[in-house]
Amino acid sequence: MNVSLAIEQRRSIKSFDPDHRLSDAEVERLMSLAMLSPTAFNIQNWRFVLVRDPGLRREIRKVSKDQAQITDASLLVVLCADLKAWAKDTARYWRSAPEEVREALVFLIQQYYEDREQVQRDEAMRSCGIAAMSLMLAAEEMGYDSCPMDLSDFDEVAKLIRLPEDHVIAMFVAIGNGAQVPWPRGGQLSSQEVVIQNKFGG
């Protein structure tokens, strides 16, 4: 499947076959592709929590508006980010680069993120959003349906998954065999409304 077709065919599915499970090899393939998603300065700040325990899924569903895909999807991925990834042994992100390049990037990373809490959080959300799209397109290529999700009490989910204090939850992605035909698209806005040439207001 080419990328264009995957983008055109991917839809957010709310109902999944609860008896289907992805194989370990399929999950490993999905994760390996998601981990190729770009991050600023290559800090790879995303963390993928694969919630496989049925009891834990039920608990997450309770604090997530009772959304069925949380328990019924073959795979539930809680996309989180390490807000302090930029400060944790930063040289490892560029270990294969020439020494002078590595040293320059480590310096730039520190200069950009240090004492800038909002920038750290914004970066986390960008990184997780990109990774989520990678996951969903990879799932589409593999013949699986997906659904990006929020509508959850992430503070409660954080407790359930024992999220470290310097991490944040961005969203969920549910993946599996869809058990419904997708609804017609709700209606796309025109390119004239959403594509701006150079500046707003002409």
Buried (B, 14 or more C-beta within 10 A) or exposed (E): EEEEEBEEEBBBBBBBBBEBBBEEEBBEBBBEBBEEBEBBBBBBBBBBBEBEEEEBBEBBBEBBEEBBBBBBBBBBBBBBBBBBBBBEEBEEBBEEBEEEEBEEBBEEBEEBBEEEEEBBBEBBBBBBBBBBBBBBBBBBBBEBBBBBBEEBBBEEBBEBBEBEEEBBBBBBBBBBBBBEEEEEEEEEEEEEEEEEEEEEEE
